[in-house]
Amino acid sequence: MKIIVARSVGFCSGVSRAVTGLLRVLENRGTTYCLGEIIHNPQVVNELKTRGMIVVTRVGDVPEGGRFIIRSHGLPLDIISEAKERSLQIFDFTCPKVKKIHTLVSRLIDDGYFCYIAGNPHHPEVQAILSLTGSNGIVVEQEADAVIKPHGGRGALVVQTTFNPHRFREIAGKLILLSKETLVCNTLCEETLKRQKETAELAEKTDLVVVVGGKKSSNTKTLYQIALEHTEAAHVETPDGLDASLFVGRKRVGVVSGASTPRKTVQEVKERIESIAKSLSRV
């Protein structure tokens, strides 16, 4: 069995920045609070908890004046305002690529555009972006959801950084056909697109792709969907999720990872597959 690991595995630059920054704060300042998960990887989140990060479900759970981080996905404006009102020490680890969308959306709203956001309405990144639009924005998850809102005919479309590019194109095409003026802004993350391209290429030359990453991770789930379009695939968080039966009769196995998956986890998955391959060869 040949095992091929994609070139782009491990943390993306935005996740690396957030995790490294938080570790620095924890080491130098001590206990720090995070609203929700800093990234969508339970193993990394659990490790950070052992170092002093406390995950809360509302800002009110953070002690007055406590240390508070803005996670890599960003946070809605009202939550940031509440944190400031409570005099919290805020450390902003929003991914720079997400920050660029915030700046773009704010400018579009100021210029009189109605903002359409292609993405998952329940994803924290999308919720943060939507908060910048006031009453002049909606989230569009599927092509069928794309409807033109009356707003002087001026609409602009942005997209969640880790959204499925095929669905983004479908939504953009529908909005263009329905409107007189739609400004389409491709805000997909270049690093995410690179991983998606590598996944498709790897899937075409293997008979199984193992996708390593958090079950809640949007970009990881997209990689899994892309792999399934070309071959068989499995989505696991850790080596423990691998079943030996998956590899019976396999000749070439690919391994890819989501943007919030540590490189060491990818290596552990590879080593587990190698161990399974050896045991199968002895049968």
C-alpha positions in Angstrom: 0.0 0.0 0.0 1.3 3.4 -1.0 0.5 6.3 1.3 0.6 9.8 -0.2 0.3 12.8 2.2 -0.8 16.1 0.6 1.7 19.0 0.5 -0.5 21.4 2.4 -1.2 19.8 5.8 -1.2 21.1 9.4 -2.3 24.5 10.6 -3.0 27.3 8.0 -1.4 30.7 8.7 -4.6 32.1 10.4 -5.0 29.2 12.8 -1.2 29.1 13.5 -1.4 32.8 14.4 -4.3 32.4 16.7 -2.9 29.3 18.6 0.6 30.8 18.9 -0.8 34.1 20.1 -3.1 32.5 22.7 -0.2 30.3 24.0 1.9 33.5 24.4 -0.9 35.2 26.4 -1.5 32.1 28.6 2.3 31.9 29.3 2.8 35.5 30.1 -0.6 36.6 31.5 -2.3 33.5 32.8 -6.0 32.4 32.6 -7.7 33.7 29.5 -11.3 33.3 28.4 -12.7 32.4 24.9 -16.3 32.6 23.8 -16.7 29.3 22.0 -13.9 27.3 20.4 -10.9 29.3 19.3 -10.6 26.9 16.3 -12.7 23.9 15.3 -10.4 21.2 16.6 -11.4 19.5 19.9 -8.0 18.0 20.6 -6.3 21.4 20.2 -9.0 23.1 22.3 -8.6 20.5 25.1 -4.8 21.1 25.1 -5.3 24.8 25.4 -7.7 24.3 28.3 -4.9 22.4 30.2 -2.7 25.5 29.7 -5.3 28.0 31.2 -7.8 28.8 28.5 -11.4 28.8 29.8 -14.2 28.4 27.2 -17.4 30.3 28.1 -20.8 30.5 26.4 -21.5 34.2 27.1 -19.4 37.3 27.8 -21.1 37.7 31.1 -19.3 34.6 32.4 -15.9 36.4 32.1 -14.9 38.2 35.3 -14.9 42.0 35.0 -11.5 43.1 33.6 -10.6 39.6 32.7 -8.5 38.5 29.7 -10.7 37.7 26.6 -9.8 36.6 23.1 -11.5 37.1 19.8 -11.2 33.7 18.2 -9.9 33.1 14.6 -13.5 33.3 13.1 -14.1 36.7 14.6 -17.1 37.8 16.8 -20.3 39.8 16.1 -20.1 43.5 16.9 -22.6 43.3 19.8 -20.4 40.7 21.6 -17.3 42.8 21.1 -19.1 45.9 22.4 -20.3 43.9 25.5 -16.7 42.8 26.2 -15.5 46.4 26.0 -18.3 47.5 28.3 -17.1 45.0 30.9 -13.6 46.4 30.6 -12.2 43.1 29.5 -8.6 42.9 28.2 -9.2 42.0 24.6 -6.7 40.1 22.4 -7.9 39.9 18.8 -6.8 36.7 17.0 -9.3 37.0 14.1 -7.8 35.5 11.0 -6.4 38.4 8.8 -8.2 37.0 5.8 -11.5 37.2 7.7 -10.6 40.8 8.9 -10.2 41.8 5.2 -13.8 40.7 4.6 -14.9 42.8 7.6 -13.3 45.9 6.1 -14.7 45.1 2.7 -18.3 44.6 4.0 -18.2 47.8 6.1 -17.1 49.7 3.0 -19.8 48.1 0.8 -22.5 49.0 3.4 -21.2 52.6 3.6 -21.4 52.8 -0.2 -25.1 51.8 -0.2 -24.9 48.1 -1.3 -27.1 45.4 0.1 -24.8 42.6 1.1 -25.3 38.9 0.3 -23.0 36.5 2.2 -22.5 33.0 0.7 -21.9 30.7 3.6 -23.3 28.6 6.5 -25.6 30.9 8.5 -24.7 29.0 11.7 -20.9 29.4 11.3 -19.3 31.9 13.7 -17.3 33.5 10.8 -20.5 34.2 8.9 -22.4 35.5 12.0 -19.6 38.0 12.6 -19.7 39.2 9.0 -23.5 39.5 9.1 -23.3 41.7 12.2 -21.5 44.3 10.1 -24.4 44.7 7.7 -27.1 45.9 10.1 -30.4 45.3 8.3 -28.8 45.4 4.9 -27.5 41.9 4.6 -28.5 38.2 4.4 -26.8 34.9 4.4 -27.3 32.6 1.3 -26.4 29.0 1.8 -27.8 27.4 -1.3 -28.6 28.6 -4.8 -32.3 28.1 -4.2 -32.0 30.6 -1.3 -30.7 33.4 -3.6 -33.4 36.1 -3.9 -32.9 39.8 -4.6 -33.9 42.1 -1.8 -35.3 45.5 -2.8 -32.4 47.9 -2.1 -32.1 50.3 -5.0 -30.8 47.5 -7.2 -27.3 47.6 -5.8 -26.1 44.3 -4.4 -22.8 42.8 -3.4 -21.8 39.2 -2.8 -19.0 38.1 -0.5 -18.3 34.5 0.6 -17.2 32.7 3.8 -13.5 32.0 3.5 -13.9 28.2 3.7 -17.1 27.8 1.8 -17.5 25.3 -1.0 -16.4 27.2 -4.2 -18.8 25.3 -6.4 -21.8 26.4 -4.3 -20.4 30.0 -4.3 -20.3 30.0 -8.1 -23.9 28.7 -8.2 -25.1 31.4 -5.8 -23.2 34.1 -7.7 -24.7 33.0 -11.0 -28.2 33.0 -9.7 -27.8 36.5 -8.2 -26.4 37.9 -11.4 -29.3 36.6 -13.4 -31.8 38.0 -10.9 -30.4 41.5 -10.5 -29.4 44.5 -12.6 -26.3 45.1 -10.6 -24.4 42.6 -8.5 -20.8 43.1 -7.4 -19.2 39.7 -6.8 -16.3 39.7 -4.4 -14.3 36.4 -4.2 -13.3 36.3 -0.6 -12.5 32.6 -0.5 -9.2 31.9 1.3 -6.3 31.1 -1.1 -4.9 28.6 1.4 -8.2 26.8 1.6 -8.5 26.7 -2.2 -5.0 25.2 -2.5 -6.0 22.4 -0.1 -9.2 21.8 -2.1 -7.2 21.6 -5.3 -4.7 19.2 -3.8 -7.5 17.0 -2.4 -9.2 16.7 -5.8 -5.9 15.9 -7.5 -5.0 13.3 -4.8 -8.4 11.7 -4.9 -8.1 11.2 -8.7 -5.0 9.0 -8.2 -5.9 7.1 -5.1 -8.6 4.6 -4.1 -9.2 6.1 -0.6 -8.6 9.6 0.9 -8.4 10.0 4.6 -9.4 13.5 5.6 -8.0 14.5 9.1 -9.7 17.3 11.0 -12.4 18.4 13.4 -16.0 17.1 12.8 -17.3 20.7 13.2 -14.7 22.2 10.9 -16.2 23.8 7.8 -13.1 23.6 5.6 -12.4 20.0 6.7 -16.0 18.9 5.8 -15.6 20.6 2.4 -12.4 18.6 1.7 -14.2 15.4 2.6 -17.0 16.3 0.1 -14.5 17.0 -2.6 -12.7 13.8 -2.0 -16.0 11.9 -2.3 -16.6 13.4 -5.7 -13.6 11.4 -7.0 -13.1 8.3 -4.8 -13.9 6.8 -1.5 -13.1 8.8 1.6 -13.1 8.8 5.4 -13.2 11.7 7.8 -11.4 11.2 11.1 -10.2 13.5 13.9 -7.5 11.3 15.2 -5.8 7.9 14.4 -8.3 6.3 16.8 -11.0 6.9 14.2 -9.4 4.6 11.6 -10.8 1.1 11.2 -8.5 -1.5 9.6 -11.4 -2.7 7.3 -11.2 0.6 5.5 -7.9 -0.4 4.0 -8.5 -3.9 2.8 -7.6 -4.2 -0.8 -6.4 -0.6 -1.1 -3.3 0.1 -3.2 -3.0 3.9 -2.9 -4.2 5.9 0.0 -4.2 9.7 0.2 -4.0 11.8 3.4 -5.2 15.4 3.6 -5.9 17.7 6.5 -8.2 20.6 7.5 -6.7 24.0 8.3 -7.1 23.6 12.1 -5.4 20.1 12.2 -1.9 20.0 13.8 0.8 18.5 11.6 1.6 16.0 14.4 -1.9 14.6 14.1 -1.5 14.1 10.4 1.8 12.2 11.1 0.1 10.1 13.7 -2.6 9.2 11.2 0.0 8.3 8.6 1.8 6.0 11.0 -1.4 4.3 12.0 -2.2 3.6 8.3 1.3 2.2 7.9 0.8 -0.1 10.9 -2.6 -1.3 9.5 -1.0 -1.9 6.1 1.7 -4.1 7.7 -0.8 -6.1 9.6 -2.9 -6.6 6.5 0.1 -7.7 4.5 0.7 -10.5 7.0 -2.9 -11.9 6.7 
